[in-house]
């Protein structure tokens, strides 16, 4: 324990790198390498040095460390705020990135302006950051050609149509869509609707939305399920009207797949008022973070979006690239279905 400094013990702001080296029984240069990551150090030695740093309360001067390592010890999270984005979910990714970056002794510069390639070029051309994490990736993303050419490393949270020469991490949304339909098909549902993100998300070619839709369609084709796809806009009144119109046009629907976190609550609230109890008359499965599914009433059968794990892996991949380690082009996290209270076999009334 560091505690309050006593006789003969330095306060944390007096501790130097020499004190850390002496305490750990290593050379000063070894402590420096552990801090900067400039050279490979054995895990045993690294652990001993870090333990000494914690015990002595040493706080290296960030500016001096950056000069010594030629690094800013800061990474950029490029997160353009666009129409149709679910900010609460996006912030889960951001928190995971910030928390993980701190474990690597890095800060995070949040970039929310939608400047496209020009914004990336400006960030990469400065000395502010060592690398970039890029979110809201489109299938034909205009930022991709520049990312391939930049010398500053980057990782995409999302996967474009052609990931060659990039580093990407995401949930396997194509498979997530399939998993939802497979579950409903096993229960006996043959008329299903996908309630998707707002139209703007599809219009700009956002990867996760299109991949989920493709996965839903592929599984539906295999299992003899008819699928209707409808983007859902924001706002309870709009969602209620769109849901009512959907059921008027397709009264034989017996199940919904929801990939729109903002629509989850309003959809569950509206269905009983439209004569559809969940799950007796209408099964609902969602692709959303676990907390949305757990807090819903009834609790939702869901494929969780693992924002924390994706953020953690994105930072880890970027750190490996900063140390010139080889990394895979695409890392897809397999989806897992959690069955709760919102899905059941269709009733006689709901059968085709």
C-alpha positions, 0 to 999 in steps of 0.5 A, spaced: 500 500 500 502 506 498 498 510 503 500 517 506 508 518 505 511 517 511 518 518 514 523 516 508 518 515 503 517 519 497 510 522 495 507 519 488 509 526 485 516 525 488 517 518 485 522 518 479 523 513 474 530 511 477 526 509 484 521 505 480 527 501 477 531 500 483 524 498 486 523 493 481 531 491 480 531 493 473 535 498 469 532 505 468 531 503 460 527 497 462 522 501 465 522 506 460 521 500 455 515 498 459 512 505 459 513 506 451 512 499 449 518 501 444 521 494 445 519 487 447 520 486 455 518 479 458 512 478 461 515 477 468 519 483 468 513 487 465 509 485 471 514 486 476 515 493 473 508 495 473 507 492 480 513 497 482 509 503 479 503 501 482 506 501 489 510 507 489 504 511 485 509 513 480 505 517 474 510 518 468 510 525 465 505 524 459 509 529 455 516 526 456 514 519 455 511 521 448 517 525 446 521 519 448 517 514 444 515 519 439 508 517 440 502 521 443 499 516 447 492 518 444 488 514 439 482 517 435 475 514 435 472 517 429 464 517 430 460 521 426 453 523 429 449 521 423 441 521 422 438 514 425 444 512 429 442 510 436 446 514 441 445 510 447 448 504 443 453 508 440 456 510 447 456 503 449 462 502 444 465 509 446 465 507 453 468 500 452 474 504 447 475 509 452 476 504 458 480 499 454 485 504 452 486 506 459 489 499 460 494 501 455 496 507 458 492 511 452 487 517 452 482 517 447 480 523 442 473 523 440 471 525 433 464 526 432 464 531 425 462 527 419 468 530 415 469 523 411 476 522 408 478 530 409 477 529 416 481 522 417 487 526 413 487 532 418 487 527 424 492 523 421 496 528 419 497 531 426 501 529 431 495 528 436 494 521 435 497 514 434 492 511 431 484 511 429 478 507 430 473 508 425 465 507 426 459 507 422 462 503 417 458 503 410 459 498 405 462 503 400 465 507 405 468 513 402 474 513 407 476 506 406 481 508 400 484 513 404 485 508 410 489 503 406 494 508 404 495 512 411 501 510 414 498 511 421 494 505 423 487 504 424 481 499 425 474 499 423 468 497 428 464 495 422 466 491 415 466 494 408 464 490 402 471 489 401 476 489 407 482 488 403 488 491 406 484 493 412 483 491 420 475 490 421 472 487 427 464 487 428 458 482 430 457 477 425 450 481 423 449 476 417 449 470 421 445 474 427 439 475 422 440 468 420 439 465 427 433 470 429 429 466 423 432 459 424 429 460 432 422 462 429 422 457 424 423 452 429 417 454 433 413 454 427 413 461 424 412 462 417 410 469 416 415 474 419 417 481 419 424 485 420 423 491 423 429 495 421 433 501 422 431 508 420 431 509 412 437 513 412 441 508 415 439 503 409 440 509 404 447 510 406 449 503 406 451 502 413 454 495 413 450 492 419 443 493 417 444 491 410 448 484 412 442 483 417 437 484 412 441 479 407 442 474 413 434 474 415 433 473 407 437 467 406 435 463 412 428 465 410 429 462 403 432 456 406 426 455 411 420 456 407 419 463 411 416 469 408 419 475 410 417 482 410 422 488 411 420 495 413 425 500 416 422 504 422 423 511 423 424 514 430 418 516 435 413 513 439 407 516 434 411 514 428 412 507 430 405 506 432 403 508 425 408 504 422 406 498 426 399 498 425 400 499 417 404 493 417 399 489 420 393 491 416 397 490 410 400 483 413 395 480 418 398 473 417 404 475 421 406 471 427 413 474 429 417 480 428 425 481 428 427 488 431 433 491 429 432 498 432 433 499 439 429 505 439 423 501 437 423 496 442 419 499 447 414 502 443 413 496 439 412 492 445 407 497 448 403 498 441 402 490 440 397 489 445 393 495 443 393 492 436 390 486 438 397 482 439 399 479 445 406 477 446 408 472 445 401 468 445 399 472 438 406 475 436 413 473 437 418 478 438 426 477 437 431 483 437 438 484 435 440 489 441 444 490 447 442 485 453 440 491 457 434 492 452 432 485 452 432 484 460 429 490 461 423 489 456 416 487 458 416 481 457 423 480 457 426 479 450 429 473 446 435 476 443 441 476 439 445 481 443 450 486 440 456 485 444 459 493 444 463 492 450 467 486 447 467 489 440 470 495 443 475 491 447 477 487 441 478 494 436 483 497 441 487 491 442 487 490 435 490 497 434 495 496 439 498 490 436 498 494 430 502 500 433 507 494 435 508 492 428 504 485 430 500 482 424 493 482 425 487 479 421 483 483 416 476 481 419 474 479 426 467 477 426 464 475 433 459 469 433 452 471 435 449 467 440 441 467 441 438 468 448 431 465 449 427 469 454 419 470 454 417 473 448 417 468 443 413 461 442 410 457 437 404 461 433 397 460 435 392 457 431 389 464 429 396 466 427 398 460 422 397 461 415 
